[in-house]
Amino acid sequence: MLRHGPLKLTHLGRLAARAQSTLAHTIVGGTTLDPSKKTIFIMHGILGNKGNWGTFCRRIVNTYPNWQVVAIDHRAHGESPSFSPPHNLGACAQDVIDLSDALDVTPDVVAGHSFGGKVALTYLDACRRQHRSVPRDTWVLDALPGCAQTDYVARTQEVSFSSTDHVLPALLSVPLPIKSKRELVAVLEAKGFETGQAQWMTTNLKPTAVNADEFEWKMDLPVIDVLFKAFLATDCWPILAHPPPSTSIHFVRAEYNKFWTQSVLNRFDALPSRDRVHVHLLPKSDHWVHVDNPSGLFALVSASLAA
């Protein structure tokens, strides 16, 4: 919900927002935040950008015209600045708070995929600690709350190039500038990437300032490397044990994601706040929930939007 009146984000306004060191973002369906509508913030995963969730966001506003969506680029991703250290989940959560203040809006719902899911949880906790209004619902899309030594221990057995542990070093080794998006696909395929994954990485390219016919990363890979390590080191289970009383937390578990072990699910069942922390199974889906089963995911999240 908007705290005051409508905010018009013209092109110059968006540039001014960047100059004020807020996260890059898109208001899906228009450039004006409507005070009569409810607001959902949507955050991508590591190495992604706000455009990845464009289809899902448009489906929300087309299906639920009383809702508006703010799609966000995390720090060092997409069009957002990298900002100053520390580069951790607490800083990312504060970035979202700062954006909320700049837009003069308090989100009714916050949803984040993978890395963005842990940022959503950390944002919820930061709002409580700062005595701010908290979102009514928080959606954590195929991210586990624990750290590398507990929930993500199986990643040490992951040898495919779907693993961020392998993807990041490979991207850091790409010689820049690159001549074309097609060349990037070829370079990444030679490093072991599947064609679809290599093509997805071209969404993170931008023309260089010197030569518009050459490309460089629009994301800050060294900072993202630090953020990924912070993601693995952060334990959000304490947030789940005692969430704010006025909120519900929803985890979406992709059926084919092997990190969702029985021991992790048992820990959810043992939470004292189990009535406000929910785990939803998304069938026929691996980690890319919005690609593998977009209709199933939309049906789950719609429980918050139709309420």
Secondary structure, DSSP 8 states (H G I E B T S, - for coil): -BSSS-EE--HHHHHHHHHTT---EEEET-SEE-TTSEEEEEE--TT--GGGGHHHHHHHHHH-TTEEEEEE--TTSTTS---SS--SHHHHHHHHHHHHHHHTB--SEEEEETHHHHHHHHHHHHHHHTT----SEEEEES--SS-TTTTTGGGGG--STTSHHHHHHHHHTS-SSBS-HHHHHHHHHHTT--HHHHHHHGGGEEE-SS-TTSEEESS-HHHHHHHHHHHHH---HHHHHS--TT-EEEEEEETT-TT--HHHHHHHHT-TTTTTEEEEEETT--S-HHHHSHHHHHHHHHHHH--
